[in-house]
Amino acid sequence: MWTPADANVKLKKAERQQEILNNIPYQEIIGCLLYLSQGTRPDITYVENSLSTYNNQPTNEHWVAVKRVMRYLKGTMNMKLVCKRNVDGNISGYCDSDWANDIEDRKSCTGYIFLFQGNAAYHARRKHIDVRYRFVREKIAAKQVMVQYKCTEDMVADILTKGLHRPKHENFTSSMGLV
């Protein structure tokens, strides 16, 4: 398995009670995936967050997606975060939004990652963002923060907001320091 999520699949909630699976360790696995995504595997953050929204009513579609993540992790179990030494000491931040990609509530999801000396220092994915616009504007005006546009091919945070095809997924995984 080359990616943790199928870029062509949009998960949705159960339409009928009969679709809901019982007696499967869905929540337990999602808890384990959360632990991994927050600690050592930021490459599964998007799919883990997406699947966790169905904790109470998982369907076969969700279970298949969970098993895909598990196969991906098994195939990439030797992958690890590697700290590289970079003398410039710069912090680079990437932020991306999926622009109302949720087919059920049309809410946007934003993902962001900060790299310190080329290594993932912090990452997150949020549906609701409390942005302190004034603070950010002041830092930009004081030239303490430099904002640059990045096209989607260079947007490392893309991996946190949507399922990607293999080439892009591998490029961004590497950019986060996972090898």
Phi, psi and omega in degrees: 000125187267338179222153181284340182230145175279116183296344183262001183250130174249115181288148177217161182284165181297136178270333179228151180302328182293340180284340185287129179269135176244163175063035171236150183279047185299306182297324179296317180292319179299321176299318177295319179295322177299314179302313180297315185294328180278337184259303189228352185230072179296346180291345178255007183302314182301306185292324178297314179295319179298313182291329182293339179290347180252021182306321185277338182217063180289143176250178178299324178301318179291319180297319176298319179294321177297316180295328176296316178299317180297319177295321177299313180296321178297318180288341182240026185294342176273356179286138181212159174287128180243125178274125179252146177268127180228123188286344184287335176069015180284152172252126177248133178243142177233138180223136181218152177232147179270000172055070176058044184277348180289116186287347181266317183240000178058025176274151176272154176238136178243137176236144178217149180218140176245132179248127176247119184054039177081007182242143178297116180258329180200138176214154178198165177221130185225146172266326181242127185238130172256097183261131177268084187303318182299316179301313180297315179300320179296319180293323177292315180297325179278002180062027175272341178230133177248125181257129179229141174287138174235130177289164186300332179291339182249004186272093183303326181291350177305327181294342181266352186241351181197160173287136183242156173284161190310308184301316180292318180301313181295321178298313183287326176300314178296319181297333179278355180097009177271122177227000000 
